[in-house]
Amino acid sequence: MPYYSVHKRAPTTPLTTTQEHLKTALIATGEPWTPTWHSLLLLDPTYFAAYTRLRSAALQKPHHLPRKTQELLLLALDASVTHLHDHGIQAHTTAAVHAGATREEILETLELVSVLGVHAVTVGMPLLQEVLAERGESIEALTAVTPQQEKLKEEFRQQRGYYSPSWDAVVALSPEFFEAYTAFSAVPFKHGSHNHLEPKVKELIFVAIDAATTHLYAPGLKIHMRNAMQCGATKEKVMEVLELAAGMGVVSVLRGVEALGEELEPRK
């Protein structure tokens, strides 16, 4: 997963022949070359080579996901509300277009990612139920099923293609919110005006943002892994999404290299 420099001036130190080979190997994975990568290569070529190998393992498999799908997944990871990496959003938008993605497909990816905020509810609701039980308050109303609730569940199932029992308490306690969320989250699935990405890709995007190091939402991750495989994704494709997400950690080094360069520059 690429991360990009905000340096205004590129390093002037030339690369050795070995370092040039490492640079070429990184660029071959689709990573745009930046002053920060140049600085990191000079500072620690061993780490640079190890990251290039890690990135290549995810992106250059014999039967990997299409390049366009990879870029949309990387865009989803960087655009996630738990990450919001501006430079990555710009770079992966550009790369996705170059790989053949349409404006509609990119916008749809972002709209899919925008549902992540609802995990405030899906994480909070079970805890609320626990607190109610601790207080001795009845939670039977949160488990009973009325005809109206069944209708809301069916609407969700029809528009999203699945329904998880984890929503039951939300449907019971706040049917108005659940109905509004159903409409909100279903926009990228509407035939005609939307629904440009195939169902498998949509589910892989959900896998990516739930697996992201900045989120790690295990309940949703399992649901969307299951959905993705029901839509035709193989275990290898799901694993590839996890591998793409694993590259997020490199930002710690790259952001630090930028700060280190700014700190040392005045001393030269």
Disulfide bonds with the S-S distance in Angstrom:
none
